[in-house]
């Protein structure tokens, strides 16, 4: 996965992770998992709605 963020944001994120002894990738994976957990029910409903329209 590749994302585009400003150099300043990357430096701040790197510093915050380093202060906590974490790798940036660990934190990104955790954030993605949290986002999916919070949004999967809604995403599932949206996909079901699209299937109904297509069929």
N, CA, C and O atoms as a GROMACS GRO file, in nm:
protein
  220
    1UNK      N    1   0.085  -0.116   0.000
    1UNK     CA    2   0.000   0.000   0.000
    1UNK      C    3   0.090   0.124   0.000
    1UNK      O    4   0.189   0.130   0.072
    2UNK      N    5   0.054   0.217  -0.081
    2UNK     CA    6   0.126   0.344  -0.085
    2UNK      C    7   0.026   0.456  -0.064
    2UNK      O    8  -0.082   0.457  -0.124
    3UNK      N    9   0.062   0.549   0.023
    3UNK     CA   10  -0.024   0.666   0.044
    3UNK      C   11   0.061   0.791   0.033
    3UNK      O   12   0.183   0.788   0.052
    4UNK      N   13  -0.003   0.900   0.001
    4UNK     CA   14   0.066   1.028  -0.009
    4UNK      C   15   0.028   1.115   0.109
    4UNK      O   16  -0.090   1.146   0.129
    5UNK      N   17   0.126   1.154   0.187
    5UNK     CA   18   0.105   1.247   0.298
    5UNK      C   19   0.219   1.349   0.295
    5UNK      O   20   0.324   1.326   0.235
    6UNK      N   21   0.197   1.461   0.360
    6UNK     CA   22   0.301   1.564   0.361
    6UNK      C   23   0.420   1.516   0.443
    6UNK      O   24   0.408   1.430   0.530
    7UNK      N   25   0.535   1.572   0.413
    7UNK     CA   26   0.657   1.539   0.488
    7UNK      C   27   0.639   1.572   0.636
    7UNK      O   28   0.684   1.497   0.723
    8UNK      N   29   0.572   1.683   0.664
    8UNK     CA   30   0.551   1.723   0.803
    8UNK      C   31   0.468   1.620   0.877
    8UNK      O   32   0.501   1.582   0.990
    9UNK      N   33   0.359   1.573   0.816
    9UNK     CA   34   0.274   1.473   0.880
    9UNK      C   35   0.351   1.343   0.903
    9UNK      O   36   0.338   1.281   1.009
   10UNK      N   37   0.430   1.302   0.804
   10UNK     CA   38   0.509   1.180   0.819
   10UNK      C   39   0.610   1.193   0.933
   10UNK      O   40   0.625   1.101   1.013
   11UNK      N   41   0.677   1.307   0.941
   11UNK     CA   42   0.775   1.328   1.049
   11UNK      C   43   0.709   1.326   1.186
   11UNK      O   44   0.761   1.266   1.280
   12UNK      N   45   0.593   1.392   1.197
   12UNK     CA   46   0.521   1.395   1.325
   12UNK      C   47   0.475   1.255   1.364
   12UNK      O   48   0.486   1.216   1.480
   13UNK      N   49   0.421   1.180   1.267
   13UNK     CA   50   0.374   1.045   1.293
   13UNK      C   51   0.490   0.955   1.333
   13UNK      O   52   0.479   0.878   1.429
   14UNK      N   53   0.600   0.965   1.260
   14UNK     CA   54   0.718   0.885   1.290
   14UNK      C   55   0.768   0.914   1.432
   14UNK      O   56   0.800   0.822   1.506
   15UNK      N   57   0.774   1.041   1.468
   15UNK     CA   58   0.822   1.079   1.601
   15UNK      C   59   0.728   1.025   1.710
   15UNK      O   60   0.775   0.973   1.811
   16UNK      N   61   0.598   1.038   1.689
   16UNK     CA   62   0.502   0.992   1.789
   16UNK      C   63   0.512   0.839   1.806
   16UNK      O   64   0.505   0.790   1.919
   17UNK      N   65   0.528   0.768   1.697
   17UNK     CA   66   0.542   0.622   1.706
   17UNK      C   67   0.672   0.585   1.775
   17UNK      O   68   0.674   0.496   1.860
   18UNK      N   69   0.781   0.652   1.739
   18UNK     CA   70   0.911   0.623   1.798
   18UNK      C   71   0.911   0.647   1.948
   18UNK      O   72   0.970   0.570   2.023
   19UNK      N   73   0.845   0.753   1.992
   19UNK     CA   74   0.838   0.782   2.136
   19UNK      C   75   0.768   0.670   2.213
   19UNK      O   76   0.795   0.649   2.331
   20UNK      N   77   0.679   0.600   2.146
   20UNK     CA   78   0.604   0.491   2.209
   20UNK      C   79   0.665   0.354   2.178
   20UNK      O   80   0.612   0.251   2.220
   21UNK      N   81   0.775   0.353   2.105
   21UNK     CA   82   0.842   0.227   2.071
   21UNK      C   83   0.764   0.143   1.972
   21UNK      O   84   0.774   0.020   1.974
   22UNK      N   85   0.688   0.208   1.885
   22UNK     CA   86   0.606   0.138   1.787
   22UNK      C   87   0.656   0.166   1.646
   22UNK      O   88   0.715   0.270   1.619
   23UNK      N   89   0.631   0.071   1.558
   23UNK     CA   90   0.658   0.093   1.416
   23UNK      C   91   0.537   0.160   1.355
   23UNK      O   92   0.423   0.133   1.394
   24UNK      N   93   0.561   0.248   1.260
   24UNK     CA   94   0.450   0.318   1.195
   24UNK      C   95   0.352   0.219   1.133
   24UNK      O   96   0.231   0.239   1.141
   25UNK      N   97   0.403   0.112   1.072
   25UNK     CA   98   0.316   0.014   1.009
   25UNK      C   99   0.223  -0.053   1.111
   25UNK      O  100   0.108  -0.082   1.080
   26UNK      N  101   0.274  -0.078   1.232
   26UNK     CA  102   0.190  -0.137   1.337
   26UNK      C  103   0.072  -0.047   1.368
   26UNK      O  104  -0.041  -0.093   1.380
   27UNK      N  105   0.099   0.082   1.380
   27UNK     CA  106  -0.005   0.178   1.415
   27UNK      C  107  -0.104   0.193   1.300
   27UNK      O  108  -0.225   0.202   1.323
   28UNK      N  109  -0.056   0.196   1.177
   28UNK     CA  110  -0.145   0.208   1.061
   28UNK      C  111  -0.238   0.087   1.054
   28UNK      O  112  -0.357   0.103   1.029
   29UNK      N  113  -0.186  -0.034   1.073
   29UNK     CA  114  -0.268  -0.154   1.071
   29UNK      C  115  -0.375  -0.145   1.180
   29UNK      O  116  -0.491  -0.177   1.155
   30UNK      N  117  -0.336  -0.103   1.299
   30UNK     CA  118  -0.432  -0.089   1.409
   30UNK      C  119  -0.542   0.012   1.374
   30UNK      O  120  -0.660  -0.013   1.400
   31UNK      N  121  -0.504   0.124   1.315
   31UNK     CA  122  -0.603   0.226   1.277
   31UNK      C  123  -0.698   0.172   1.169
   31UNK      O  124  -0.818   0.198   1.175
   32UNK      N  125  -0.646   0.099   1.072
   32UNK     CA  126  -0.731   0.042   0.967
   32UNK      C  127  -0.829  -0.057   1.029
   32UNK      O  128  -0.947  -0.057   0.995
   33UNK      N  129  -0.779  -0.143   1.119
   33UNK     CA  130  -0.867  -0.240   1.184
   33UNK      C  131  -0.977  -0.170   1.264
   33UNK      O  132  -1.093  -0.212   1.260
   34UNK      N  133  -0.942  -0.064   1.336
   34UNK     CA  134  -1.042   0.011   1.413
   34UNK      C  135  -1.144   0.076   1.320
   34UNK      O  136  -1.264   0.074   1.348
   35UNK      N  137  -1.098   0.132   1.209
   35UNK     CA  138  -1.189   0.197   1.115
   35UNK      C  139  -1.285   0.095   1.055
   35UNK      O  140  -1.405   0.121   1.043
   36UNK      N  141  -1.231  -0.022   1.016
   36UNK     CA  142  -1.316  -0.126   0.960
   36UNK      C  143  -1.419  -0.173   1.061
   36UNK      O  144  -1.536  -0.191   1.027
   37UNK      N  145  -1.378  -0.195   1.183
   37UNK     CA  146  -1.470  -0.238   1.287
   37UNK      C  147  -1.584  -0.138   1.304
   37UNK      O  148  -1.700  -0.176   1.322
   38UNK      N  149  -1.551  -0.011   1.300
   38UNK     CA  150  -1.651   0.094   1.317
   38UNK      C  151  -1.740   0.111   1.194
   38UNK      O  152  -1.851   0.162   1.206
   39UNK      N  153  -1.693   0.070   1.078
   39UNK     CA  154  -1.765   0.098   0.953
   39UNK      C  155  -1.817  -0.024   0.878
   39UNK      O  156  -1.893  -0.008   0.782
   40UNK      N  157  -1.778  -0.144   0.917
   40UNK     CA  158  -1.815  -0.262   0.839
   40UNK      C  159  -1.966  -0.285   0.832
   40UNK      O  160  -2.016  -0.326   0.727
   41UNK      N  161  -2.039  -0.260   0.938
   41UNK     CA  162  -2.184  -0.280   0.935
   41UNK      C  163  -2.247  -0.190   0.828
   41UNK      O  164  -2.329  -0.235   0.749
   42UNK      N  165  -2.208  -0.063   0.827
   42UNK     CA  166  -2.261   0.031   0.728
   42UNK      C  167  -2.218  -0.009   0.587
   42UNK      O  168  -2.299  -0.005   0.494
   43UNK      N  169  -2.093  -0.048   0.571
   43UNK     CA  170  -2.045  -0.089   0.439
   43UNK      C  171  -2.121  -0.212   0.390
   43UNK      O  172  -2.153  -0.221   0.272
   44UNK      N  173  -2.149  -0.305   0.480
   44UNK     CA  174  -2.225  -0.425   0.444
   44UNK      C  175  -2.365  -0.388   0.396
   44UNK      O  176  -2.413  -0.443   0.296
   45UNK      N  177  -2.431  -0.296   0.467
   45UNK     CA  178  -2.565  -0.252   0.426
   45UNK      C  179  -2.560  -0.185   0.289
   45UNK      O  180  -2.647  -0.208   0.205
   46UNK      N  181  -2.458  -0.104   0.265
   46UNK     CA  182  -2.445  -0.037   0.136
   46UNK      C  183  -2.425  -0.138   0.022
   46UNK      O  184  -2.484  -0.123  -0.085
   47UNK      N  185  -2.343  -0.239   0.046
   47UNK     CA  186  -2.321  -0.341  -0.056
   47UNK      C  187  -2.448  -0.420  -0.084
   47UNK      O  188  -2.479  -0.449  -0.200
   48UNK      N  189  -2.523  -0.454   0.020
   48UNK     CA  190  -2.648  -0.526   0.000
   48UNK      C  191  -2.746  -0.441  -0.080
   48UNK      O  192  -2.818  -0.493  -0.165
   49UNK      N  193  -2.749  -0.311  -0.054
   49UNK     CA  194  -2.836  -0.221  -0.130
   49UNK      C  195  -2.799  -0.218  -0.276
   49UNK      O  196  -2.887  -0.211  -0.362
   50UNK      N  197  -2.673  -0.222  -0.308
   50UNK     CA  198  -2.627  -0.222  -0.447
   50UNK      C  199  -2.664  -0.353  -0.516
   50UNK      O  200  -2.701  -0.352  -0.633
   51UNK      N  201  -2.653  -0.465  -0.445
   51UNK     CA  202  -2.688  -0.594  -0.502
   51UNK      C  203  -2.836  -0.599  -0.538
   51UNK      O  204  -2.874  -0.656  -0.640
   52UNK      N  205  -2.919  -0.539  -0.454
   52UNK     CA  206  -3.063  -0.536  -0.478
   52UNK      C  207  -3.094  -0.456  -0.604
   52UNK      O  208  -3.180  -0.496  -0.682
   53UNK      N  209  -3.027  -0.346  -0.623
   53UNK     CA  210  -3.049  -0.262  -0.740
   53UNK      C  211  -3.005  -0.332  -0.866
   53UNK      O  212  -3.072  -0.323  -0.969
   54UNK      N  213  -2.893  -0.403  -0.861
   54UNK     CA  214  -2.838  -0.471  -0.978
   54UNK      C  215  -2.923  -0.590  -1.017
   54UNK      O  216  -2.944  -0.615  -1.136
   55UNK      N  217  -2.973  -0.665  -0.919
   55UNK     CA  218  -3.052  -0.785  -0.949
   55UNK      C  219  -3.188  -0.751  -0.991
   55UNK      O  220  -3.268  -0.840  -1.020
   0.00000   0.00000   0.00000
